[in-house]
Amino acid sequence: MIKVNIFHLNKDKCEKCNEKFSKYDELIAHTKQTHHHTIVKCTKCGKEFIHEKDRLHHTREEH
């Protein structure tokens, strides 16, 4: 059985306009500039995320 981490699926595609990016950081910048979406930050390392669920996943896995 292959374990798939759903967090990483489609992580570099904008949910609003379907534009694709080669890096998650580019998606964050696009989201801030184009859609003026609120970005959530990890309080421990400052990494930015588009969705709170992604920040929570990061916190559980990294900290």
PDB file of N, CA, C, O and CB in Angstrom:
ATOM      1  N   MET A   1       0.840  -1.178   0.000  1.00  0.00           N
ATOM      2  CA  MET A   1       0.000   0.000   0.000  1.00  0.00           C
ATOM      3  C   MET A   1       0.889   1.247   0.000  1.00  0.00           C
ATOM      4  O   MET A   1       1.853   1.322   0.763  1.00  0.00           O
ATOM      5  CB  MET A   1      -0.958  -0.005   1.221  1.00  0.00           C
ATOM      6  N   ILE A   2       0.571   2.216  -0.846  1.00  0.00           N
ATOM      7  CA  ILE A   2       1.319   3.454  -0.937  1.00  0.00           C
ATOM      8  C   ILE A   2       0.613   4.527  -0.124  1.00  0.00           C
ATOM      9  O   ILE A   2      -0.580   4.778  -0.298  1.00  0.00           O
ATOM     10  CB  ILE A   2       1.482   3.893  -2.406  1.00  0.00           C
ATOM     11  N   LYS A   3       1.367   5.150   0.760  1.00  0.00           N
ATOM     12  CA  LYS A   3       0.810   6.231   1.577  1.00  0.00           C
ATOM     13  C   LYS A   3       0.943   7.543   0.813  1.00  0.00           C
ATOM     14  O   LYS A   3       2.038   7.900   0.380  1.00  0.00           O
ATOM     15  CB  LYS A   3       1.526   6.321   2.964  1.00  0.00           C
ATOM     16  N   VAL A   4      -0.162   8.262   0.646  1.00  0.00           N
ATOM     17  CA  VAL A   4      -0.158   9.534  -0.067  1.00  0.00           C
ATOM     18  C   VAL A   4      -0.480  10.640   0.924  1.00  0.00           C
ATOM     19  O   VAL A   4      -1.466  10.567   1.657  1.00  0.00           O
ATOM     20  CB  VAL A   4      -1.177   9.527  -1.249  1.00  0.00           C
ATOM     21  N   ASN A   5       0.348  11.646   0.937  1.00  0.00           N
ATOM     22  CA  ASN A   5       0.110  12.785   1.820  1.00  0.00           C
ATOM     23  C   ASN A   5      -0.733  13.798   1.058  1.00  0.00           C
ATOM     24  O   ASN A   5      -0.229  14.464   0.153  1.00  0.00           O
ATOM     25  CB  ASN A   5       1.458  13.422   2.315  1.00  0.00           C
ATOM     26  N   ILE A   6      -2.002  13.924   1.409  1.00  0.00           N
ATOM     27  CA  ILE A   6      -2.935  14.792   0.697  1.00  0.00           C
ATOM     28  C   ILE A   6      -2.504  16.248   0.762  1.00  0.00           C
ATOM     29  O   ILE A   6      -2.815  17.026  -0.140  1.00  0.00           O
ATOM     30  CB  ILE A   6      -4.336  14.642   1.268  1.00  0.00           C
ATOM     31  N   PHE A   7      -1.790  16.627   1.818  1.00  0.00           N
ATOM     32  CA  PHE A   7      -1.335  18.008   1.983  1.00  0.00           C
ATOM     33  C   PHE A   7      -0.524  18.472   0.777  1.00  0.00           C
ATOM     34  O   PHE A   7      -0.584  19.646   0.410  1.00  0.00           O
ATOM     35  CB  PHE A   7      -0.499  18.142   3.259  1.00  0.00           C
ATOM     36  N   HIS A   8       0.226  17.576   0.162  1.00  0.00           N
ATOM     37  CA  HIS A   8       1.103  17.959  -0.932  1.00  0.00           C
ATOM     38  C   HIS A   8       0.432  17.918  -2.312  1.00  0.00           C
ATOM     39  O   HIS A   8       1.026  18.379  -3.286  1.00  0.00           O
ATOM     40  CB  HIS A   8       2.299  17.067  -0.936  1.00  0.00           C
ATOM     41  N   LEU A   9      -0.754  17.394  -2.416  1.00  0.00           N
ATOM     42  CA  LEU A   9      -1.436  17.332  -3.713  1.00  0.00           C
ATOM     43  C   LEU A   9      -1.949  18.706  -4.103  1.00  0.00           C
ATOM     44  O   LEU A   9      -2.587  19.378  -3.293  1.00  0.00           O
ATOM     45  CB  LEU A   9      -2.599  16.323  -3.674  1.00  0.00           C
ATOM     46  N   ASN A  10      -1.683  19.134  -5.322  1.00  0.00           N
ATOM     47  CA  ASN A  10      -2.141  20.419  -5.847  1.00  0.00           C
ATOM     48  C   ASN A  10      -1.722  21.603  -4.983  1.00  0.00           C
ATOM     49  O   ASN A  10      -2.428  22.610  -4.934  1.00  0.00           O
ATOM     50  CB  ASN A  10      -3.638  20.407  -5.983  1.00  0.00           C
ATOM     51  N   LYS A  11      -0.588  21.497  -4.305  1.00  0.00           N
ATOM     52  CA  LYS A  11      -0.179  22.576  -3.415  1.00  0.00           C
ATOM     53  C   LYS A  11       0.290  23.814  -4.162  1.00  0.00           C
ATOM     54  O   LYS A  11       0.367  24.895  -3.578  1.00  0.00           O
ATOM     55  CB  LYS A  11       0.911  22.098  -2.505  1.00  0.00           C
ATOM     56  N   ASP A  12       0.601  23.673  -5.434  1.00  0.00           N
ATOM     57  CA  ASP A  12       1.137  24.796  -6.189  1.00  0.00           C
ATOM     58  C   ASP A  12       0.170  25.300  -7.259  1.00  0.00           C
ATOM     59  O   ASP A  12       0.593  25.834  -8.284  1.00  0.00           O
ATOM     60  CB  ASP A  12       2.444  24.401  -6.829  1.00  0.00           C
ATOM     61  N   LYS A  13      -1.113  25.129  -7.018  1.00  0.00           N
ATOM     62  CA  LYS A  13      -2.141  25.579  -7.954  1.00  0.00           C
ATOM     63  C   LYS A  13      -3.098  26.518  -7.214  1.00  0.00           C
ATOM     64  O   LYS A  13      -3.607  26.189  -6.143  1.00  0.00           O
ATOM     65  CB  LYS A  13      -2.914  24.361  -8.573  1.00  0.00           C
ATOM     66  N   CYS A  14      -3.329  27.675  -7.799  1.00  0.00           N
ATOM     67  CA  CYS A  14      -4.239  28.641  -7.190  1.00  0.00           C
ATOM     68  C   CYS A  14      -5.669  28.118  -7.275  1.00  0.00           C
ATOM     69  O   CYS A  14      -6.136  27.742  -8.350  1.00  0.00           O
ATOM     70  CB  CYS A  14      -4.120  30.025  -7.881  1.00  0.00           C
ATOM     71  N   GLU A  15      -6.351  28.096  -6.153  1.00  0.00           N
ATOM     72  CA  GLU A  15      -7.727  27.604  -6.117  1.00  0.00           C
ATOM     73  C   GLU A  15      -8.710  28.591  -6.726  1.00  0.00           C
ATOM     74  O   GLU A  15      -9.819  28.206  -7.097  1.00  0.00           O
ATOM     75  CB  GLU A  15      -8.132  27.299  -4.695  1.00  0.00           C
ATOM     76  N   LYS A  16      -8.321  29.859  -6.835  1.00  0.00           N
ATOM     77  CA  LYS A  16      -9.233  30.865  -7.368  1.00  0.00           C
ATOM     78  C   LYS A  16      -9.176  30.985  -8.883  1.00  0.00           C
ATOM     79  O   LYS A  16     -10.210  31.149  -9.530  1.00  0.00           O
ATOM     80  CB  LYS A  16      -8.932  32.194  -6.754  1.00  0.00           C
ATOM     81  N   CYS A  17      -7.961  30.904  -9.464  1.00  0.00           N
ATOM     82  CA  CYS A  17      -7.849  31.108 -10.911  1.00  0.00           C
ATOM     83  C   CYS A  17      -7.158  29.946 -11.633  1.00  0.00           C
ATOM     84  O   CYS A  17      -6.955  30.003 -12.846  1.00  0.00           O
ATOM     85  CB  CYS A  17      -7.093  32.387 -11.185  1.00  0.00           C
ATOM     86  N   ASN A  18      -6.800  28.905 -10.897  1.00  0.00           N
ATOM     87  CA  ASN A  18      -6.177  27.690 -11.436  1.00  0.00           C
ATOM     88  C   ASN A  18      -4.801  27.902 -12.048  1.00  0.00           C
ATOM     89  O   ASN A  18      -4.304  27.021 -12.750  1.00  0.00           O
ATOM     90  CB  ASN A  18      -7.068  27.094 -12.463  1.00  0.00           C
ATOM     91  N   GLU A  19      -4.171  29.047 -11.802  1.00  0.00           N
ATOM     92  CA  GLU A  19      -2.810  29.260 -12.291  1.00  0.00           C
ATOM     93  C   GLU A  19      -1.867  28.337 -11.523  1.00  0.00           C
ATOM     94  O   GLU A  19      -2.018  28.152 -10.316  1.00  0.00           O
ATOM     95  CB  GLU A  19      -2.379  30.757 -12.134  1.00  0.00           C
ATOM     96  N   LYS A  20      -0.890  27.756 -12.231  1.00  0.00           N
ATOM     97  CA  LYS A  20       0.046  26.825 -11.615  1.00  0.00           C
ATOM     98  C   LYS A  20       1.398  27.491 -11.387  1.00  0.00           C
ATOM     99  O   LYS A  20       1.810  28.369 -12.145  1.00  0.00           O
ATOM    100  CB  LYS A  20       0.209  25.575 -12.486  1.00  0.00           C
ATOM    101  N   PHE A  21       2.080  27.055 -10.327  1.00  0.00           N
ATOM    102  CA  PHE A  21       3.371  27.601  -9.951  1.00  0.00           C
ATOM    103  C   PHE A  21       4.345  26.467  -9.670  1.00  0.00           C
ATOM    104  O   PHE A  21       3.947  25.385  -9.237  1.00  0.00           O
ATOM    105  CB  PHE A  21       3.240  28.523  -8.727  1.00  0.00           C
ATOM    106  N   SER A  22       5.612  26.723  -9.918  1.00  0.00           N
ATOM    107  CA  SER A  22       6.616  25.688  -9.687  1.00  0.00           C
ATOM    108  C   SER A  22       7.017  25.592  -8.219  1.00  0.00           C
ATOM    109  O   SER A  22       7.567  24.578  -7.789  1.00  0.00           O
ATOM    110  CB  SER A  22       7.841  25.958 -10.535  1.00  0.00           C
ATOM    111  N   LYS A  23       6.740  26.658  -7.440  1.00  0.00           N
ATOM    112  CA  LYS A  23       7.087  26.659  -6.020  1.00  0.00           C
ATOM    113  C   LYS A  23       5.921  27.195  -5.201  1.00  0.00           C
ATOM    114  O   LYS A  23       5.173  28.066  -5.647  1.00  0.00           O
ATOM    115  CB  LYS A  23       8.357  27.500  -5.764  1.00  0.00           C
ATOM    116  N   TYR A  24       5.784  26.658  -4.000  1.00  0.00           N
ATOM    117  CA  TYR A  24       4.714  27.087  -3.106  1.00  0.00           C
ATOM    118  C   TYR A  24       4.859  28.570  -2.762  1.00  0.00           C
ATOM    119  O   TYR A  24       3.861  29.281  -2.640  1.00  0.00           O
ATOM    120  CB  TYR A  24       4.715  26.240  -1.823  1.00  0.00           C
ATOM    121  N   ASP A  25       6.106  29.036  -2.606  1.00  0.00           N
ATOM    122  CA  ASP A  25       6.336  30.450  -2.288  1.00  0.00           C
ATOM    123  C   ASP A  25       5.811  31.374  -3.381  1.00  0.00           C
ATOM    124  O   ASP A  25       5.339  32.475  -3.095  1.00  0.00           O
ATOM    125  CB  ASP A  25       7.823  30.704  -2.072  1.00  0.00           C
ATOM    126  N   GLU A  26       5.891  30.928  -4.631  1.00  0.00           N
ATOM    127  CA  GLU A  26       5.353  31.721  -5.744  1.00  0.00           C
ATOM    128  C   GLU A  26       3.832  31.789  -5.655  1.00  0.00           C
ATOM    129  O   GLU A  26       3.235  32.822  -5.957  1.00  0.00           O
ATOM    130  CB  GLU A  26       5.785  31.122  -7.106  1.00  0.00           C
ATOM    131  N   LEU A  27       3.213  30.699  -5.244  1.00  0.00           N
ATOM    132  CA  LEU A  27       1.758  30.672  -5.055  1.00  0.00           C
ATOM    133  C   LEU A  27       1.352  31.630  -3.937  1.00  0.00           C
ATOM    134  O   LEU A  27       0.354  32.338  -4.064  1.00  0.00           O
ATOM    135  CB  LEU A  27       1.275  29.236  -4.734  1.00  0.00           C
ATOM    136  N   ILE A  28       2.120  31.659  -2.838  1.00  0.00           N
ATOM    137  CA  ILE A  28       1.841  32.575  -1.733  1.00  0.00           C
ATOM    138  C   ILE A  28       1.885  34.024  -2.237  1.00  0.00           C
ATOM    139  O   ILE A  28       0.977  34.810  -1.969  1.00  0.00           O
ATOM    140  CB  ILE A  28       2.861  32.365  -0.574  1.00  0.00           C
ATOM    141  N   ALA A  29       2.954  34.367  -2.971  1.00  0.00           N
ATOM    142  CA  ALA A  29       3.103  35.736  -3.486  1.00  0.00           C
ATOM    143  C   ALA A  29       1.956  36.080  -4.434  1.00  0.00           C
ATOM    144  O   ALA A  29       1.401  37.176  -4.358  1.00  0.00           O
ATOM    145  CB  ALA A  29       4.462  35.900  -4.211  1.00  0.00           C
ATOM    146  N   HIS A  30       1.597  35.162  -5.320  1.00  0.00           N
ATOM    147  CA  HIS A  30       0.483  35.368  -6.260  1.00  0.00           C
ATOM    148  C   HIS A  30      -0.812  35.615  -5.498  1.00  0.00           C
ATOM    149  O   HIS A  30      -1.568  36.532  -5.819  1.00  0.00           O
ATOM    150  CB  HIS A  30       0.325  34.146  -7.202  1.00  0.00           C
ATOM    151  N   THR A  31      -1.058  34.798  -4.497  1.00  0.00           N
ATOM    152  CA  THR A  31      -2.291  34.910  -3.723  1.00  0.00           C
ATOM    153  C   THR A  31      -2.375  36.257  -3.016  1.00  0.00           C
ATOM    154  O   THR A  31      -3.436  36.882  -2.994  1.00  0.00           O
ATOM    155  CB  THR A  31      -2.384  33.776  -2.705  1.00  0.00           C
ATOM    156  N   LYS A  32      -1.271  36.705  -2.441  1.00  0.00           N
ATOM    157  CA  LYS A  32      -1.242  38.004  -1.757  1.00  0.00           C
ATOM    158  C   LYS A  32      -1.506  39.142  -2.744  1.00  0.00           C
ATOM    159  O   LYS A  32      -2.332  40.018  -2.488  1.00  0.00           O
ATOM    160  CB  LYS A  32       0.118  38.216  -1.053  1.00  0.00           C
ATOM    161  N   GLN A  33      -0.793  39.120  -3.877  1.00  0.00           N
ATOM    162  CA  GLN A  33      -0.842  40.222  -4.831  1.00  0.00           C
ATOM    163  C   GLN A  33      -2.106  40.243  -5.675  1.00  0.00           C
ATOM    164  O   GLN A  33      -2.682  41.307  -5.902  1.00  0.00           O
ATOM    165  CB  GLN A  33       0.344  40.159  -5.728  1.00  0.00           C
ATOM    166  N   THR A  34      -2.536  39.095  -6.136  1.00  0.00           N
ATOM    167  CA  THR A  34      -3.640  39.029  -7.088  1.00  0.00           C
ATOM    168  C   THR A  34      -5.008  38.949  -6.420  1.00  0.00           C
ATOM    169  O   THR A  34      -5.951  39.612  -6.852  1.00  0.00           O
ATOM    170  CB  THR A  34      -3.458  37.846  -7.989  1.00  0.00           C
ATOM    171  N   HIS A  35      -5.117  38.151  -5.385  1.00  0.00           N
ATOM    172  CA  HIS A  35      -6.420  37.909  -4.776  1.00  0.00           C
ATOM    173  C   HIS A  35      -6.568  38.544  -3.397  1.00  0.00           C
ATOM    174  O   HIS A  35      -7.642  38.483  -2.800  1.00  0.00           O
ATOM    175  CB  HIS A  35      -6.660  36.435  -4.673  1.00  0.00           C
ATOM    176  N   HIS A  36      -5.501  39.151  -2.890  1.00  0.00           N
ATOM    177  CA  HIS A  36      -5.516  39.832  -1.590  1.00  0.00           C
ATOM    178  C   HIS A  36      -6.047  38.918  -0.487  1.00  0.00           C
ATOM    179  O   HIS A  36      -6.811  39.339   0.382  1.00  0.00           O
ATOM    180  CB  HIS A  36      -6.369  41.105  -1.667  1.00  0.00           C
ATOM    181  N   HIS A  37      -5.623  37.664  -0.546  1.00  0.00           N
ATOM    182  CA  HIS A  37      -6.045  36.646   0.403  1.00  0.00           C
ATOM    183  C   HIS A  37      -5.229  36.761   1.682  1.00  0.00           C
ATOM    184  O   HIS A  37      -4.031  37.038   1.624  1.00  0.00           O
ATOM    185  CB  HIS A  37      -5.904  35.238  -0.205  1.00  0.00           C
ATOM    186  N   THR A  38      -5.851  36.556   2.825  1.00  0.00           N
ATOM    187  CA  THR A  38      -5.140  36.564   4.096  1.00  0.00           C
ATOM    188  C   THR A  38      -4.207  35.371   4.162  1.00  0.00           C
ATOM    189  O   THR A  38      -4.600  34.245   3.856  1.00  0.00           O
ATOM    190  CB  THR A  38      -6.124  36.549   5.281  1.00  0.00           C
ATOM    191  N   ILE A  39      -2.988  35.616   4.556  1.00  0.00           N
ATOM    192  CA  ILE A  39      -1.980  34.580   4.683  1.00  0.00           C
ATOM    193  C   ILE A  39      -1.780  34.304   6.168  1.00  0.00           C
ATOM    194  O   ILE A  39      -1.685  35.236   6.966  1.00  0.00           O
ATOM    195  CB  ILE A  39      -0.638  34.999   3.994  1.00  0.00           C
ATOM    196  N   VAL A  40      -1.716  33.022   6.545  1.00  0.00           N
ATOM    197  CA  VAL A  40      -1.475  32.663   7.940  1.00  0.00           C
ATOM    198  C   VAL A  40      -0.019  32.252   8.091  1.00  0.00           C
ATOM    199  O   VAL A  40       0.550  31.608   7.211  1.00  0.00           O
ATOM    200  CB  VAL A  40      -2.428  31.519   8.403  1.00  0.00           C
ATOM    201  N   LYS A  41       0.581  32.632   9.224  1.00  0.00           N
ATOM    202  CA  LYS A  41       1.990  32.347   9.469  1.00  0.00           C
ATOM    203  C   LYS A  41       2.155  31.403  10.647  1.00  0.00           C
ATOM    204  O   LYS A  41       1.385  31.434  11.607  1.00  0.00           O
ATOM    205  CB  LYS A  41       2.761  33.639   9.720  1.00  0.00           C
ATOM    206  N   CYS A  42       3.175  30.565  10.550  1.00  0.00           N
ATOM    207  CA  CYS A  42       3.555  29.704  11.663  1.00  0.00           C
ATOM    208  C   CYS A  42       4.182  30.604  12.726  1.00  0.00           C
ATOM    209  O   CYS A  42       5.073  31.397  12.422  1.00  0.00           O
ATOM    210  CB  CYS A  42       4.550  28.557  11.207  1.00  0.00           C
ATOM    211  N   THR A  43       3.726  30.484  13.954  1.00  0.00           N
ATOM    212  CA  THR A  43       4.244  31.325  15.029  1.00  0.00           C
ATOM    213  C   THR A  43       5.640  30.904  15.470  1.00  0.00           C
ATOM    214  O   THR A  43       6.333  31.666  16.144  1.00  0.00           O
ATOM    215  CB  THR A  43       3.303  31.290  16.213  1.00  0.00           C
ATOM    216  N   LYS A  44       6.051  29.711  15.100  1.00  0.00           N
ATOM    217  CA  LYS A  44       7.367  29.223  15.521  1.00  0.00           C
ATOM    218  C   LYS A  44       8.472  29.543  14.519  1.00  0.00           C
ATOM    219  O   LYS A  44       9.596  29.842  14.922  1.00  0.00           O
ATOM    220  CB  LYS A  44       7.309  27.733  15.741  1.00  0.00           C
ATOM    221  N   CYS A  45       8.172  29.486  13.214  1.00  0.00           N
ATOM    222  CA  CYS A  45       9.227  29.701  12.222  1.00  0.00           C
ATOM    223  C   CYS A  45       8.900  30.786  11.201  1.00  0.00           C
ATOM    224  O   CYS A  45       9.774  31.185  10.432  1.00  0.00           O
ATOM    225  CB  CYS A  45       9.504  28.420  11.501  1.00  0.00           C
ATOM    226  N   GLY A  46       7.655  31.272  11.180  1.00  0.00           N
ATOM    227  CA  GLY A  46       7.287  32.348  10.274  1.00  0.00           C
ATOM    228  C   GLY A  46       6.898  31.919   8.868  1.00  0.00           C
ATOM    229  O   GLY A  46       6.567  32.764   8.036  1.00  0.00           O
ATOM    230  N   LYS A  47       6.932  30.613   8.585  1.00  0.00           N
ATOM    231  CA  LYS A  47       6.542  30.135   7.257  1.00  0.00           C
ATOM    232  C   LYS A  47       5.085  30.508   7.002  1.00  0.00           C
ATOM    233  O   LYS A  47       4.250  30.457   7.905  1.00  0.00           O
ATOM    234  CB  LYS A  47       6.748  28.592   7.130  1.00  0.00           C
ATOM    235  N   GLU A  48       4.791  30.886   5.749  1.00  0.00           N
ATOM    236  CA  GLU A  48       3.450  31.355   5.405  1.00  0.00           C
ATOM    237  C   GLU A  48       2.650  30.278   4.683  1.00  0.00           C
ATOM    238  O   GLU A  48       3.191  29.457   3.942  1.00  0.00           O
ATOM    239  CB  GLU A  48       3.534  32.608   4.540  1.00  0.00           C
ATOM    240  N   PHE A  49       1.342  30.311   4.926  1.00  0.00           N
ATOM    241  CA  PHE A  49       0.419  29.360   4.314  1.00  0.00           C
ATOM    242  C   PHE A  49      -0.845  30.077   3.872  1.00  0.00           C
ATOM    243  O   PHE A  49      -1.219  31.109   4.430  1.00  0.00           O
ATOM    244  CB  PHE A  49       0.077  28.218   5.291  1.00  0.00           C
ATOM    245  N   ILE A  50      -1.490  29.522   2.874  1.00  0.00           N
ATOM    246  CA  ILE A  50      -2.725  30.096   2.367  1.00  0.00           C
ATOM    247  C   ILE A  50      -3.908  29.698   3.244  1.00  0.00           C
ATOM    248  O   ILE A  50      -4.823  30.495   3.453  1.00  0.00           O
ATOM    249  CB  ILE A  50      -2.962  29.658   0.922  1.00  0.00           C
ATOM    250  N   HIS A  51      -3.895  28.485   3.751  1.00  0.00           N
ATOM    251  CA  HIS A  51      -5.011  27.970   4.549  1.00  0.00           C
ATOM    252  C   HIS A  51      -4.550  27.584   5.946  1.00  0.00           C
ATOM    253  O   HIS A  51      -3.435  27.094   6.128  1.00  0.00           O
ATOM    254  CB  HIS A  51      -5.654  26.763   3.857  1.00  0.00           C
ATOM    255  N   GLU A  52      -5.394  27.801   6.907  1.00  0.00           N
ATOM    256  CA  GLU A  52      -5.103  27.433   8.293  1.00  0.00           C
ATOM    257  C   GLU A  52      -4.836  25.933   8.415  1.00  0.00           C
ATOM    258  O   GLU A  52      -3.977  25.526   9.197  1.00  0.00           O
ATOM    259  CB  GLU A  52      -6.266  27.840   9.211  1.00  0.00           C
ATOM    260  N   LYS A  53      -5.549  25.115   7.663  1.00  0.00           N
ATOM    261  CA  LYS A  53      -5.341  23.668   7.742  1.00  0.00           C
ATOM    262  C   LYS A  53      -3.920  23.291   7.331  1.00  0.00           C
ATOM    263  O   LYS A  53      -3.347  22.346   7.874  1.00  0.00           O
ATOM    264  CB  LYS A  53      -6.356  22.933   6.856  1.00  0.00           C
ATOM    265  N   ASP A  54      -3.352  24.019   6.381  1.00  0.00           N
ATOM    266  CA  ASP A  54      -1.979  23.750   5.962  1.00  0.00           C
ATOM    267  C   ASP A  54      -0.984  24.164   7.055  1.00  0.00           C
ATOM    268  O   ASP A  54       0.023  23.491   7.277  1.00  0.00           O
ATOM    269  CB  ASP A  54      -1.667  24.492   4.647  1.00  0.00           C
ATOM    270  N   ARG A  55      -1.276  25.269   7.725  1.00  0.00           N
ATOM    271  CA  ARG A  55      -0.413  25.693   8.837  1.00  0.00           C
ATOM    272  C   ARG A  55      -0.465  24.690   9.978  1.00  0.00           C
ATOM    273  O   ARG A  55       0.562  24.377  10.580  1.00  0.00           O
ATOM    274  CB  ARG A  55      -0.826  27.084   9.342  1.00  0.00           C
ATOM    275  N   LEU A  56      -1.645  24.189  10.276  1.00  0.00           N
ATOM    276  CA  LEU A  56      -1.785  23.197  11.340  1.00  0.00           C
ATOM    277  C   LEU A  56      -1.036  21.914  10.997  1.00  0.00           C
ATOM    278  O   LEU A  56      -0.382  21.327  11.858  1.00  0.00           O
ATOM    279  CB  LEU A  56      -3.264  22.891  11.592  1.00  0.00           C
ATOM    280  N   HIS A  57      -1.129  21.482   9.754  1.00  0.00           N
ATOM    281  CA  HIS A  57      -0.405  20.294   9.307  1.00  0.00           C
ATOM    282  C   HIS A  57       1.101  20.520   9.467  1.00  0.00           C
ATOM    283  O   HIS A  57       1.809  19.655   9.983  1.00  0.00           O
ATOM    284  CB  HIS A  57      -0.756  19.957   7.830  1.00  0.00           C
ATOM    285  N   HIS A  58       1.577  21.657   9.034  1.00  0.00           N
ATOM    286  CA  HIS A  58       2.986  22.012   9.151  1.00  0.00           C
ATOM    287  C   HIS A  58       3.429  21.969  10.607  1.00  0.00           C
ATOM    288  O   HIS A  58       4.480  21.410  10.923  1.00  0.00           O
ATOM    289  CB  HIS A  58       3.244  23.402   8.558  1.00  0.00           C
ATOM    290  N   THR A  59       2.637  22.552  11.488  1.00  0.00           N
ATOM    291  CA  THR A  59       2.974  22.583  12.918  1.00  0.00           C
ATOM    292  C   THR A  59       3.063  21.181  13.493  1.00  0.00           C
ATOM    293  O   THR A  59       3.988  20.879  14.246  1.00  0.00           O
ATOM    294  CB  THR A  59       1.939  23.398  13.695  1.00  0.00           C
ATOM    295  N   ARG A  60       2.114  20.323  13.150  1.00  0.00           N
ATOM    296  CA  ARG A  60       2.129  18.953  13.649  1.00  0.00           C
ATOM    297  C   ARG A  60       3.352  18.175  13.138  1.00  0.00           C
ATOM    298  O   ARG A  60       3.974  17.422  13.887  1.00  0.00           O
ATOM    299  CB  ARG A  60       0.842  18.236  13.240  1.00  0.00           C
ATOM    300  N   GLU A  61       3.683  18.366  11.865  1.00  0.00           N
ATOM    301  CA  GLU A  61       4.761  17.590  11.248  1.00  0.00           C
ATOM    302  C   GLU A  61       6.160  18.148  11.545  1.00  0.00           C
ATOM    303  O   GLU A  61       7.110  17.377  11.683  1.00  0.00           O
ATOM    304  CB  GLU A  61       4.550  17.537   9.752  1.00  0.00           C
ATOM    305  N   GLU A  62       6.296  19.450  11.643  1.00  0.00           N
ATOM    306  CA  GLU A  62       7.621  20.076  11.755  1.00  0.00           C
ATOM    307  C   GLU A  62       8.005  20.487  13.173  1.00  0.00           C
ATOM    308  O   GLU A  62       9.188  20.516  13.511  1.00  0.00           O
ATOM    309  CB  GLU A  62       7.676  21.278  10.876  1.00  0.00           C
ATOM    310  N   HIS A  63       7.013  20.805  14.002  1.00  0.00           N
ATOM    311  CA  HIS A  63       7.343  21.291  15.343  1.00  0.00           C
ATOM    312  C   HIS A  63       6.786  20.343  16.381  1.00  0.00           C
ATOM    313  O   HIS A  63       6.955  20.572  17.579  1.00  0.00           O
ATOM    314  CB  HIS A  63       6.797  22.715  15.567  1.00  0.00           C
TER     315      HIS A  63
END
